[in-house]
Amino acid sequence: MLITAGRILTGSGTYLDDAAVLVEDDSIIEVGPREQLAERSRQDGPILAFPDATVVPGLIDAHVHLAFDGGDDPVATLGESSDEVLLEDMRRRAERLLSSGVTTVRDLGDRHGLALRLNEEIGRGVTPGPRIVSAGTPATPPGGHCHFLGGEVSGVTEIRDLVQRNLAAGAGVIKAMVTGGGLTKSGPKSWESQFTAEELQALVDEAHKAGVPVAAHAHGADGIAAAVEAGVDTIEHCTWMTGDGFDLRQDVLKQIVDDGIAVCPTVSPHWQMLPRFFGEERAAAMFDLIRQMAEAGAKVIAGTDAGVQRAGFDGLVPALSFYAHLGMPNSKILDMATAEAADALGLSERTGRIAPGLRADLLVVEGDPIEDLDALRAIRAVFAAGRHREP
């Protein structure tokens, strides 16, 4: 299959005009001038022409929860659903993600390995959806954040056992609930730490021994510091909370930058509403924390926490507008949702860019997203692993 377009994004902020992508099965074979590739592929397969459109890499949402419904009380809805009902709902959510241009997601906590089961269906082509990098069951102490997902552990031995079970099931990332969170009303506060240094180190060591990265849910400043010290690979939320405000610790931020730890702030698609919920001053302080991390050189990647309250499964592009609000250039923002997210997820040799040898994860849109991010909403076609899906 040959896909031709007015322009193709071949690097950070770099277009190749009047270009084409040659796809065979699920992979990109060649990228180059349209006339050159059309001549070579004339006898080989169909040509899909988008002469006035732009081809960019398929988008990556680095933080979702397919088991949650994005409603007012996702925990209650989850508790009322059988696994079969829940899996069917997850199929619809995966299809919505794909329809919005997302071809890879990192699912950071589900129930009974359903995200792994769903990813297997998607891989076989029986269910439409993005590639799912699943954490399986997240680790949390008894009664801790998201304990209802089944990952309650106490002590080093139980932590290592849970990591091993997730790895055996096929998890591509291990999730540690390093601090509490707002979704678990009966658990520790968001800024309160949940694991000892020894327990957290055991989790990281067990995952890294298998070559699998660790994602740390960490709101509290103390928890962030502990996660960094343990050597996690990504920090989710990273809001630097304390009991009475925020405390961005410059020494810890420097270590995040020096160690190449990625930060996924999980920006809501409805981020403009946050001043209404938190107050103007507190929301401005939260926004500024992300700006400070980015300006310090932290690897910030895009994620929405899809599934939690008011976070649907078509919200990545609206969430990206937050970073434009902070003053980031559109080319950088697009990188955060493609190449840089792939790097952070350990997928840089498989997706995130348009280059020979990578998976054919492509998004075709009207207009120029480097000029105007809203162009990412005007979807003409999505290709996930070479499978064509029209909007």
Stockholm file with secondary structure:
# STOCKHOLM 1.0

chainA/1-391         MLITAGRILTGSGTYLDDAAVLVEDDSIIEVGPREQLAERSRQDGPILAFPDATVVPGLIDAHVHLAFDGGDDPVATLGESSDEVLLEDMRRRAERLLSSGVTTVRDLGDRHGLALRLNEEIGRGVTPGPRIVSAGTPATPPGGHCHFLGGEVSGVTEIRDLVQRNLAAGAGVIKAMVTGGGLTKSGPKSWESQFTAEELQALVDEAHKAGVPVAAHAHGADGIAAAVEAGVDTIEHCTWMTGDGFDLRQDVLKQIVDDGIAVCPTVSPHWQMLPRFFGEERAAAMFDLIRQMAEAGAKVIAGTDAGVQRAGFDGLVPALSFYAHLGMPNSKILDMATAEAADALGLSERTGRIAPGLRADLLVVEGDPIEDLDALRAIRAVFAAGRHREP
#=GR chainA/1-391 SS CEEEEEEEEEETTEEEEEEEEEEETTEEEEEEEHHHHHHHHTTTSCEEEEEEEEEEECEEEEEECTTSCSSSCHHHHHHTCCHHHHHHHHHHHHHHHHHTTEEEEEECCCSTTHHHHHHHHHHHTSSCCCEEEECCSCBBCTTCTTGGGSCBCCHHHHHHHHHHHHHHHTCSSEEEECBCCTTCTTSCCTTSBCSCHHHHHHHHHHHHHTTCCEEEEEEEHHHHHHHHHHTCSEEEEEEEEETTEECCCHHHHHHHHHHTCEEECCCCTTGGGHHHHHCHHHHHHHHHHHHHHHHTTCEECCCCCBTSTTCCTTCHHHHHHHHHHTTCCHHHHHHHTTHHHHHHTTCTTTSSSCCTTSBCCEEEEESCTTTCGGGGGSEEEEEETTEEECC
#=GC SS_cons         CEEEEEEEEEETTEEEEEEEEEEETTEEEEEEEHHHHHHHHTTTSCEEEEEEEEEEECEEEEEECTTSCSSSCHHHHHHTCCHHHHHHHHHHHHHHHHHTTEEEEEECCCSTTHHHHHHHHHHHTSSCCCEEEECCSCBBCTTCTTGGGSCBCCHHHHHHHHHHHHHHHTCSSEEEECBCCTTCTTSCCTTSBCSCHHHHHHHHHHHHHTTCCEEEEEEEHHHHHHHHHHTCSEEEEEEEEETTEECCCHHHHHHHHHHTCEEECCCCTTGGGHHHHHCHHHHHHHHHHHHHHHHTTCEECCCCCBTSTTCCTTCHHHHHHHHHHTTCCHHHHHHHTTHHHHHHTTCTTTSSSCCTTSBCCEEEEESCTTTCGGGGGSEEEEEETTEEECC
//
